[in-house]
Amino acid sequence: MAFYAGRDDFRTYRSKEIAALLTALERQPRAVVLFAHRNSLETLRRCLPSHLRMIETRRLGLCAMALIARVSG
């Protein structure tokens, strides 16, 4: 995906690296997450702390995306 978007700042996380992904998401006010596996979106949704929310999700062919945002109290 990074190649097609012309970007070099994409990060890749495996499902066993969920803690590192959550740490990265907490550093940003908003982030787009792309999911390559069928159940990954729901897995992340269940793991999100209360101050992070999926505010938009979409199917992208065989993949999915979610916009994750920090929410205030």
Biopython code that builds the backbone (N, CA, C, O; Angstrom):
import numpy as np
from Bio.PDB.StructureBuilder import StructureBuilder

atoms = [
    (1, "MET", "N", (0.809, -1.187, 0.000)),
    (1, "MET", "CA", (0.000, 0.000, 0.000)),
    (1, "MET", "C", (0.859, 1.260, 0.000)),
    (1, "MET", "O", (0.549, 2.221, -0.705)),
    (2, "ALA", "N", (1.924, 1.264, 0.776)),
    (2, "ALA", "CA", (2.791, 2.448, 0.848)),
    (2, "ALA", "C", (3.332, 2.811, -0.530)),
    (2, "ALA", "O", (3.420, 3.990, -0.873)),
    (3, "PHE", "N", (3.690, 1.815, -1.310)),
    (3, "PHE", "CA", (4.206, 2.057, -2.661)),
    (3, "PHE", "C", (3.166, 2.777, -3.510)),
    (3, "PHE", "O", (3.477, 3.775, -4.160)),
    (4, "TYR", "N", (1.931, 2.276, -3.508)),
    (4, "TYR", "CA", (0.874, 2.855, -4.332)),
    (4, "TYR", "C", (0.473, 4.246, -3.856)),
    (4, "TYR", "O", (0.056, 5.076, -4.663)),
    (5, "ALA", "N", (0.593, 4.511, -2.563)),
    (5, "ALA", "CA", (0.256, 5.826, -2.023)),
    (5, "ALA", "C", (1.425, 6.802, -2.127)),
    (5, "ALA", "O", (1.271, 7.993, -1.857)),
    (6, "GLY", "N", (2.588, 6.297, -2.518)),
    (6, "GLY", "CA", (3.759, 7.150, -2.624)),
    (6, "GLY", "C", (4.257, 7.642, -1.271)),
    (6, "GLY", "O", (4.753, 8.763, -1.157)),
    (7, "ARG", "N", (4.124, 6.803, -0.249)),
    (7, "ARG", "CA", (4.516, 7.183, 1.110)),
    (7, "ARG", "C", (5.543, 6.188, 1.629)),
    (7, "ARG", "O", (5.592, 5.035, 1.200)),
    (8, "ASP", "N", (6.361, 6.662, 2.562)),
    (8, "ASP", "CA", (7.338, 5.761, 3.175)),
    (8, "ASP", "C", (7.208, 5.722, 4.694)),
    (8, "ASP", "O", (8.103, 5.246, 5.392)),
    (9, "ASP", "N", (6.082, 6.228, 5.196)),
    (9, "ASP", "CA", (5.899, 6.287, 6.648)),
    (9, "ASP", "C", (4.820, 5.329, 7.159)),
    (9, "ASP", "O", (4.344, 5.485, 8.284)),
    (10, "PHE", "N", (4.432, 4.351, 6.358)),
    (10, "PHE", "CA", (3.465, 3.352, 6.808)),
    (10, "PHE", "C", (4.153, 2.388, 7.771)),
    (10, "PHE", "O", (5.309, 2.018, 7.568)),
    (11, "ARG", "N", (3.452, 1.993, 8.798)),
    (11, "ARG", "CA", (3.964, 1.011, 9.756)),
    (11, "ARG", "C", (3.108, -0.256, 9.629)),
    (11, "ARG", "O", (1.914, -0.194, 9.337)),
    (12, "THR", "N", (3.742, -1.382, 9.854)),
    (12, "THR", "CA", (3.045, -2.664, 9.802)),
    (12, "THR", "C", (3.070, -3.299, 11.188)),
    (12, "THR", "O", (4.107, -3.341, 11.850)),
    (13, "TYR", "N", (1.908, -3.791, 11.613)),
    (13, "TYR", "CA", (1.791, -4.479, 12.905)),
    (13, "TYR", "C", (1.114, -5.813, 12.674)),
    (13, "TYR", "O", (0.147, -5.906, 11.919)),
    (14, "ARG", "N", (1.616, -6.831, 13.317)),
    (14, "ARG", "CA", (0.980, -8.151, 13.294)),
    (14, "ARG", "C", (0.014, -8.230, 14.471)),
    (14, "ARG", "O", (0.099, -7.428, 15.400)),
    (15, "SER", "N", (-0.893, -9.183, 14.434)),
    (15, "SER", "CA", (-1.900, -9.290, 15.497)),
    (15, "SER", "C", (-1.273, -9.504, 16.872)),
    (15, "SER", "O", (-1.840, -9.080, 17.878)),
    (16, "LYS", "N", (-0.117, -10.152, 16.930)),
    (16, "LYS", "CA", (0.528, -10.349, 18.230)),
    (16, "LYS", "C", (1.203, -9.077, 18.738)),
    (16, "LYS", "O", (1.714, -9.055, 19.858)),
    (17, "GLU", "N", (1.212, -8.019, 17.929)),
    (17, "GLU", "CA", (1.805, -6.734, 18.310)),
    (17, "GLU", "C", (0.742, -5.688, 18.641)),
    (17, "GLU", "O", (0.972, -4.492, 18.461)),
    (18, "ILE", "N", (-0.405, -6.126, 19.119)),
    (18, "ILE", "CA", (-1.523, -5.221, 19.386)),
    (18, "ILE", "C", (-1.155, -4.138, 20.398)),
    (18, "ILE", "O", (-1.610, -3.002, 20.261)),
    (19, "ALA", "N", (-0.356, -4.451, 21.396)),
    (19, "ALA", "CA", (0.043, -3.444, 22.389)),
    (19, "ALA", "C", (0.850, -2.332, 21.733)),
    (19, "ALA", "O", (0.648, -1.159, 22.044)),
    (20, "ALA", "N", (1.755, -2.681, 20.835)),
    (20, "ALA", "CA", (2.546, -1.665, 20.127)),
    (20, "ALA", "C", (1.657, -0.815, 19.218)),
    (20, "ALA", "O", (1.864, 0.394, 19.107)),
    (21, "LEU", "N", (0.676, -1.432, 18.574)),
    (21, "LEU", "CA", (-0.261, -0.683, 17.736)),
    (21, "LEU", "C", (-1.063, 0.295, 18.582)),
    (21, "LEU", "O", (-1.216, 1.457, 18.204)),
    (22, "LEU", "N", (-1.573, -0.155, 19.713)),
    (22, "LEU", "CA", (-2.343, 0.731, 20.584)),
    (22, "LEU", "C", (-1.499, 1.901, 21.077)),
    (22, "LEU", "O", (-1.991, 3.026, 21.158)),
    (23, "THR", "N", (-0.252, 1.651, 21.401)),
    (23, "THR", "CA", (0.654, 2.728, 21.814)),
    (23, "THR", "C", (0.822, 3.742, 20.691)),
    (23, "THR", "O", (0.789, 4.948, 20.933)),
    (24, "ALA", "N", (1.000, 3.263, 19.473)),
    (24, "ALA", "CA", (1.138, 4.162, 18.323)),
    (24, "ALA", "C", (-0.148, 4.960, 18.098)),
    (24, "ALA", "O", (-0.088, 6.155, 17.810)),
    (25, "LEU", "N", (-1.300, 4.316, 18.225)),
    (25, "LEU", "CA", (-2.580, 5.010, 18.035)),
    (25, "LEU", "C", (-2.800, 6.079, 19.097)),
    (25, "LEU", "O", (-3.377, 7.128, 18.810)),
    (26, "GLU", "N", (-2.352, 5.828, 20.305)),
    (26, "GLU", "CA", (-2.535, 6.798, 21.389)),
    (26, "GLU", "C", (-1.708, 8.059, 21.175)),
    (26, "GLU", "O", (-2.015, 9.099, 21.759)),
    (27, "ARG", "N", (-0.683, 7.991, 20.362)),
    (27, "ARG", "CA", (0.169, 9.164, 20.086)),
    (27, "ARG", "C", (-0.432, 10.105, 19.054)),
    (27, "ARG", "O", (0.041, 11.229, 18.893)),
    (28, "GLN", "N", (-1.464, 9.662, 18.356)),
    (28, "GLN", "CA", (-2.053, 10.447, 17.271)),
    (28, "GLN", "C", (-3.481, 10.865, 17.612)),
    (28, "GLN", "O", (-4.213, 10.103, 18.243)),
    (29, "PRO", "N", (-3.882, 12.063, 17.202)),
    (29, "PRO", "CA", (-5.295, 12.433, 17.407)),
    (29, "PRO", "C", (-6.227, 11.604, 16.525)),
    (29, "PRO", "O", (-7.348, 11.285, 16.923)),
    (30, "ARG", "N", (-5.752, 11.253, 15.314)),
    (30, "ARG", "CA", (-6.510, 10.400, 14.386)),
    (30, "ARG", "C", (-5.528, 9.574, 13.579)),
    (30, "ARG", "O", (-4.406, 10.007, 13.317)),
    (31, "ALA", "N", (-5.953, 8.385, 13.186)),
    (31, "ALA", "CA", (-5.109, 7.521, 12.364)),
    (31, "ALA", "C", (-5.987, 6.611, 11.518)),
    (31, "ALA", "O", (-7.077, 6.220, 11.934)),
    (32, "VAL", "N", (-5.509, 6.285, 10.345)),
    (32, "VAL", "CA", (-6.172, 5.313, 9.477)),
    (32, "VAL", "C", (-5.427, 3.995, 9.619)),
    (32, "VAL", "O", (-4.202, 3.940, 9.512)),
    (33, "VAL", "N", (-6.190, 2.935, 9.863)),
    (33, "VAL", "CA", (-5.611, 1.598, 9.984)),
    (33, "VAL", "C", (-6.168, 0.748, 8.848)),
    (33, "VAL", "O", (-7.380, 0.691, 8.639)),
    (34, "LEU", "N", (-5.281, 0.097, 8.124)),
    (34, "LEU", "CA", (-5.681, -0.817, 7.055)),
    (34, "LEU", "C", (-5.529, -2.240, 7.563)),
    (34, "LEU", "O", (-4.526, -2.574, 8.195)),
    (35, "PHE", "N", (-6.511, -3.071, 7.291)),
    (35, "PHE", "CA", (-6.535, -4.451, 7.773)),
    (35, "PHE", "C", (-6.464, -5.408, 6.597)),
    (35, "PHE", "O", (-7.244, -5.300, 5.651)),
    (36, "ALA", "N", (-5.536, -6.334, 6.657)),
    (36, "ALA", "CA", (-5.372, -7.306, 5.577)),
    (36, "ALA", "C", (-6.074, -8.626, 5.872)),
    (36, "ALA", "O", (-6.269, -9.432, 4.962)),
    (37, "HIS", "N", (-6.453, -8.862, 7.110)),
    (37, "HIS", "CA", (-7.076, -10.128, 7.479)),
    (37, "HIS", "C", (-8.532, -9.917, 7.874)),
    (37, "HIS", "O", (-8.894, -8.873, 8.417)),
    (38, "ARG", "N", (-9.334, -10.886, 7.605)),
    (38, "ARG", "CA", (-10.784, -10.800, 7.758)),
    (38, "ARG", "C", (-11.234, -10.385, 9.151)),
    (38, "ARG", "O", (-12.126, -9.544, 9.265)),
    (39, "ASN", "N", (-10.660, -10.936, 10.214)),
    (39, "ASN", "CA", (-11.139, -10.660, 11.565)),
    (39, "ASN", "C", (-10.373, -9.562, 12.289)),
    (39, "ASN", "O", (-10.692, -9.245, 13.435)),
    (40, "SER", "N", (-9.389, -8.984, 11.655)),
    (40, "SER", "CA", (-8.529, -8.016, 12.329)),
    (40, "SER", "C", (-9.267, -6.772, 12.798)),
    (40, "SER", "O", (-8.989, -6.268, 13.886)),
    (41, "LEU", "N", (-10.195, -6.270, 12.007)),
    (41, "LEU", "CA", (-10.936, -5.075, 12.385)),
    (41, "LEU", "C", (-11.689, -5.297, 13.688)),
    (41, "LEU", "O", (-11.604, -4.476, 14.601)),
    (42, "GLU", "N", (-12.414, -6.384, 13.781)),
    (42, "GLU", "CA", (-13.181, -6.662, 14.997)),
    (42, "GLU", "C", (-12.269, -6.944, 16.187)),
    (42, "GLU", "O", (-12.595, -6.592, 17.320)),
    (43, "THR", "N", (-11.148, -7.565, 15.935)),
    (43, "THR", "CA", (-10.192, -7.816, 17.018)),
    (43, "THR", "C", (-9.696, -6.491, 17.584)),
    (43, "THR", "O", (-9.653, -6.314, 18.802)),
    (44, "LEU", "N", (-9.322, -5.559, 16.710)),
    (44, "LEU", "CA", (-8.865, -4.258, 17.198)),
    (44, "LEU", "C", (-9.996, -3.521, 17.907)),
    (44, "LEU", "O", (-9.768, -2.900, 18.945)),
    (45, "ARG", "N", (-11.202, -3.578, 17.368)),
    (45, "ARG", "CA", (-12.347, -2.895, 17.999)),
    (45, "ARG", "C", (-12.514, -3.363, 19.451)),
    (45, "ARG", "O", (-12.777, -2.547, 20.335)),
    (46, "ARG", "N", (-12.366, -4.657, 19.700)),
    (46, "ARG", "CA", (-12.519, -5.197, 21.056)),
    (46, "ARG", "C", (-11.376, -4.768, 21.977)),
    (46, "ARG", "O", (-11.558, -4.690, 23.192)),
    (47, "CYS", "N", (-10.210, -4.492, 21.414)),
    (47, "CYS", "CA", (-9.033, -4.149, 22.219)),
    (47, "CYS", "C", (-8.864, -2.657, 22.478)),
    (47, "CYS", "O", (-8.048, -2.266, 23.312)),
    (48, "LEU", "N", (-9.623, -1.820, 21.774)),
    (48, "LEU", "CA", (-9.430, -0.382, 21.923)),
    (48, "LEU", "C", (-9.800, 0.084, 23.329)),
    (48, "LEU", "O", (-10.840, -0.311, 23.856)),
    (49, "PRO", "N", (-8.957, 0.922, 23.942)),
    (49, "PRO", "CA", (-9.318, 1.512, 25.232)),
    (49, "PRO", "C", (-10.443, 2.528, 25.022)),
    (49, "PRO", "O", (-10.707, 2.939, 23.892)),
    (50, "SER", "N", (-11.093, 2.925, 26.089)),
    (50, "SER", "CA", (-12.275, 3.784, 25.983)),
    (50, "SER", "C", (-11.988, 5.153, 25.373)),
    (50, "SER", "O", (-12.910, 5.798, 24.873)),
    (51, "HIS", "N", (-10.748, 5.611, 25.398)),
    (51, "HIS", "CA", (-10.436, 6.931, 24.835)),
    (51, "HIS", "C", (-10.071, 6.872, 23.345)),
    (51, "HIS", "O", (-9.751, 7.901, 22.751)),
    (52, "LEU", "N", (-10.115, 5.701, 22.749)),
    (52, "LEU", "CA", (-9.920, 5.545, 21.309)),
    (52, "LEU", "C", (-11.161, 4.896, 20.716)),
    (52, "LEU", "O", (-11.681, 3.921, 21.259)),
    (53, "ARG", "N", (-11.634, 5.441, 19.597)),
    (53, "ARG", "CA", (-12.841, 4.887, 18.969)),
    (53, "ARG", "C", (-12.663, 4.766, 17.469)),
    (53, "ARG", "O", (-11.972, 5.566, 16.837)),
    (54, "MET", "N", (-13.301, 3.750, 16.914)),
    (54, "MET", "CA", (-13.401, 3.634, 15.459)),
    (54, "MET", "C", (-14.561, 4.518, 15.058)),
    (54, "MET", "O", (-15.715, 4.211, 15.358)),
    (55, "ILE", "N", (-14.263, 5.610, 14.384)),
    (55, "ILE", "CA", (-15.344, 6.521, 14.021)),
    (55, "ILE", "C", (-15.850, 6.286, 12.603)),
    (55, "ILE", "O", (-16.896, 6.808, 12.216)),
    (56, "GLU", "N", (-15.105, 5.498, 11.831)),
    (56, "GLU", "CA", (-15.550, 5.126, 10.490)),
    (56, "GLU", "C", (-14.851, 3.839, 10.086)),
    (56, "GLU", "O", (-13.668, 3.651, 10.368)),
    (57, "THR", "N", (-15.583, 2.958, 9.429)),
    (57, "THR", "CA", (-14.995, 1.736, 8.881)),
    (57, "THR", "C", (-15.525, 1.545, 7.466)),
    (57, "THR", "O", (-16.631, 1.968, 7.132)),
    (58, "ARG", "N", (-14.711, 0.901, 6.651)),
    (58, "ARG", "CA", (-15.118, 0.605, 5.272)),
    (58, "ARG", "C", (-14.444, -0.669, 4.800)),
    (58, "ARG", "O", (-13.325, -0.983, 5.205)),
    (59, "ARG", "N", (-15.126, -1.385, 3.953)),
    (59, "ARG", "CA", (-14.535, -2.525, 3.254)),
    (59, "ARG", "C", (-13.809, -1.979, 2.037)),
    (59, "ARG", "O", (-14.292, -1.061, 1.375)),
    (60, "LEU", "N", (-12.660, -2.541, 1.749)),
    (60, "LEU", "CA", (-11.864, -2.161, 0.577)),
    (60, "LEU", "C", (-11.512, -3.442, -0.162)),
    (60, "LEU", "O", (-10.387, -3.933, -0.071)),
    (61, "GLY", "N", (-12.463, -3.970, -0.880)),
    (61, "GLY", "CA", (-12.242, -5.252, -1.546)),
    (61, "GLY", "C", (-12.063, -6.339, -0.502)),
    (61, "GLY", "O", (-12.954, -6.568, 0.316)),
    (62, "LEU", "N", (-10.920, -7.010, -0.522)),
    (62, "LEU", "CA", (-10.653, -8.064, 0.454)),
    (62, "LEU", "C", (-10.132, -7.512, 1.777)),
    (62, "LEU", "O", (-10.011, -8.253, 2.753)),
    (63, "CYS", "N", (-9.826, -6.232, 1.816)),
    (63, "CYS", "CA", (-9.292, -5.594, 3.028)),
    (63, "CYS", "C", (-10.353, -4.709, 3.665)),
    (63, "CYS", "O", (-11.482, -4.626, 3.183)),
    (64, "ALA", "N", (-9.980, -4.059, 4.739)),
    (64, "ALA", "CA", (-10.859, -3.106, 5.414)),
    (64, "ALA", "C", (-10.009, -1.965, 5.943)),
    (64, "ALA", "O", (-8.790, -2.085, 6.068)),
    (65, "MET", "N", (-10.668, -0.855, 6.252)),
    (65, "MET", "CA", (-9.974, 0.264, 6.862)),
    (65, "MET", "C", (-10.827, 0.806, 7.997)),
    (65, "MET", "O", (-12.045, 0.631, 8.027)),
    (66, "ALA", "N", (-10.156, 1.465, 8.924)),
    (66, "ALA", "CA", (-10.871, 2.117, 10.021)),
    (66, "ALA", "C", (-10.176, 3.437, 10.330)),
    (66, "ALA", "O", (-8.949, 3.533, 10.296)),
    (67, "LEU", "N", (-10.976, 4.442, 10.628)),
    (67, "LEU", "CA", (-10.452, 5.711, 11.122)),
    (67, "LEU", "C", (-10.579, 5.658, 12.633)),
    (67, "LEU", "O", (-11.679, 5.537, 13.172)),
    (68, "ILE", "N", (-9.453, 5.749, 13.307)),
    (68, "ILE", "CA", (-9.392, 5.684, 14.770)),
    (68, "ILE", "C", (-9.151, 7.093, 15.279)),
    (68, "ILE", "O", (-8.256, 7.783, 14.791)),
    (69, "ALA", "N", (-9.937, 7.530, 16.252)),
    (69, "ALA", "CA", (-9.764, 8.875, 16.800)),
    (69, "ALA", "C", (-9.748, 8.828, 18.324)),
    (69, "ALA", "O", (-10.409, 8.004, 18.955)),
    (70, "ARG", "N", (-8.980, 9.729, 18.878)),
    (70, "ARG", "CA", (-8.964, 9.912, 20.317)),
    (70, "ARG", "C", (-10.207, 10.725, 20.689)),
    (70, "ARG", "O", (-10.504, 11.733, 20.047)),
    (71, "VAL", "N", (-10.923, 10.297, 21.707)),
    (71, "VAL", "CA", (-12.107, 11.021, 22.161)),
    (71, "VAL", "C", (-11.867, 11.519, 23.573)),
    (71, "VAL", "O", (-11.187, 10.877, 24.374)),
    (72, "SER", "N", (-12.440, 12.676, 23.857)),
    (72, "SER", "CA", (-12.271, 13.217, 25.203)),
    (72, "SER", "C", (-13.421, 12.781, 26.086)),
    (72, "SER", "O", (-14.558, 12.624, 25.641)),
    (73, "GLY", "N", (-13.085, 12.590, 27.362)),
    (73, "GLY", "CA", (-13.949, 12.163, 28.443)),
    (73, "GLY", "C", (-15.368, 12.201, 28.167)),
    (73, "GLY", "O", (-16.175, 11.855, 29.030)),
]
sb = StructureBuilder()
sb.init_structure("model")
sb.init_model(0)
sb.init_chain("A")
sb.init_seg("    ")
for serial, (resi, resn, name, xyz) in enumerate(atoms, 1):
    if name == "N":
        sb.init_residue(resn, " ", resi, " ")
    sb.init_atom(name, np.array(xyz, "f"), 0.0, 1.0, " ", f" {name:<3s}", serial, name[0])
structure = sb.get_structure()
